[in-house]
Amino acid sequence: MDSKDLAGVLAVALSLGIPIVAIIAGIISSVKKSDNAREIRRLIIENKTDLETAKYLVDEPQKRQSSNPYPALRWACVLIGLGLGALIDYLLHLKPADSPMSVYFWIIIAFGCGIGLFCSFLIEYKLQQRDAAHKSKETE
């Protein structure tokens, strides 16, 4: 068995092994979470905890509000920036004749992505300012 065959076998083994390990880890995590919840409920019943504390302990904690309330906006701006970067590369024909893919392509794509992220930041900033102004008007 030469090194190419060994590399192929290793690639197949890893590509099959990683999802299997991820599934097993997810199942173990889910089982441990339900066991912990069952143990908490058992201890609440045994210790005759008052209703308010029991509700606090049993209820799932509320999901923390995401630091980015506009994920679709961010992705849209990034993808528009990537598309514009690819379009600019196509229109300018910056790749040399001897290479299938030039470094200019990746630079323009990265620049387009950066522009998209910057536009997303500006839009999110203005939306957050507007939301804060609306909340302050509601509290008055």
C-alpha positions in Angstrom: 0.0 0.0 0.0 1.6 3.2 -1.1 1.1 6.7 0.4 -1.6 7.7 -2.0 -3.8 4.7 -1.1 -3.1 5.4 2.6 -4.1 9.0 2.2 -7.3 8.0 0.5 -8.3 5.5 3.2 -7.5 8.0 5.9 -9.6 10.7 4.1 -12.6 8.3 3.8 -12.2 7.1 7.4 -12.1 10.7 8.7 -15.0 11.9 6.5 -17.1 9.1 7.9 -15.8 9.3 11.5 -16.4 13.0 12.1 -20.2 13.0 11.6 -20.5 9.7 13.6 -18.6 11.3 16.5 -20.6 14.5 16.3 -23.9 12.5 16.4 -22.8 10.4 19.4 -21.6 13.5 21.2 -25.0 15.2 20.6 -26.9 12.2 21.9 -24.7 12.0 25.0 -25.2 15.7 25.6 -29.0 15.4 25.3 -29.2 12.4 27.6 -27.0 14.2 30.3 -29.2 17.3 30.0 -32.4 15.3 30.6 -30.8 13.4 33.4 -29.8 16.7 35.1 -33.3 18.1 34.7 -34.8 14.9 36.2 -32.3 15.1 39.1 -33.2 18.8 39.8 -36.9 17.9 39.8 -36.4 15.0 42.2 -34.4 17.2 44.6 -37.1 19.9 44.4 -39.8 17.3 45.4 -37.6 15.8 48.1 -36.7 19.2 49.7 -40.3 20.5 49.4 -39.1 23.8 47.8 -41.5 26.6 47.5 -43.3 27.2 44.2 -41.4 30.3 43.1 -38.0 28.8 43.6 -39.1 25.5 41.9 -40.3 27.4 38.8 -37.0 29.3 38.7 -35.0 26.1 38.9 -37.1 24.1 36.5 -37.8 26.6 33.7 -35.3 26.8 30.9 -33.3 30.1 31.1 -34.5 32.6 28.6 -32.2 32.7 25.5 -29.9 35.6 25.7 -30.7 38.3 23.2 -28.3 38.0 20.3 -25.7 40.7 20.1 -26.6 41.0 16.4 -30.4 41.4 16.0 -30.0 41.7 12.2 -28.2 38.6 11.0 -30.1 38.5 7.7 -29.1 42.0 7.0 -25.4 41.2 7.7 -25.4 38.2 5.4 -27.3 40.0 2.7 -24.7 42.8 2.7 -21.8 40.4 2.7 -23.2 38.4 -0.2 -24.0 41.6 -2.2 -20.4 42.7 -1.6 -19.1 39.4 -2.7 -21.2 39.5 -5.8 -20.1 43.0 -6.6 -16.5 42.0 -6.1 -16.8 39.1 -8.5 -18.6 41.3 -11.0 -15.8 43.9 -10.8 -13.2 41.2 -11.3 -15.1 39.8 -14.3 -15.5 43.3 -15.9 -11.8 44.3 -15.4 -10.3 40.9 -16.5 -7.5 41.1 -14.1 -6.2 37.5 -14.3 -3.1 36.8 -16.3 -3.5 34.5 -19.3 -1.3 31.7 -17.9 -3.1 31.3 -14.5 -6.7 30.1 -14.1 -7.2 32.1 -10.9 -5.3 35.2 -10.0 -4.6 36.8 -6.6 -6.5 39.9 -7.8 -9.7 37.9 -7.8 -9.4 37.1 -4.2 -8.3 40.6 -3.3 -11.4 42.1 -5.0 -13.7 39.4 -3.4 -12.2 40.2 0.0 -12.7 44.0 -0.6 -16.3 43.4 -1.7 -16.9 41.4 1.5 -15.3 44.2 3.6 -17.5 46.8 1.9 -20.6 44.6 2.5 -19.7 44.3 6.2 -19.1 48.0 6.5 -22.4 48.8 4.9 -24.1 46.3 7.2 -22.4 48.0 10.2 -23.7 51.4 9.1 -27.2 50.2 8.5 -27.3 48.3 11.8 -26.0 51.3 13.7 -28.7 53.6 12.3 -31.4 51.0 13.0 -30.2 50.6 16.6 -30.2 54.3 17.1 -33.7 54.5 15.7 -34.8 51.7 18.0 -33.2 53.4 21.0 -35.0 56.7 20.1 -38.3 54.8 19.9 -37.8 53.1 23.2 -36.9 56.4 24.9 -40.1 58.1 23.5 -42.2 55.2 24.8 -40.8 55.5 28.3 -41.5 59.2 28.5 
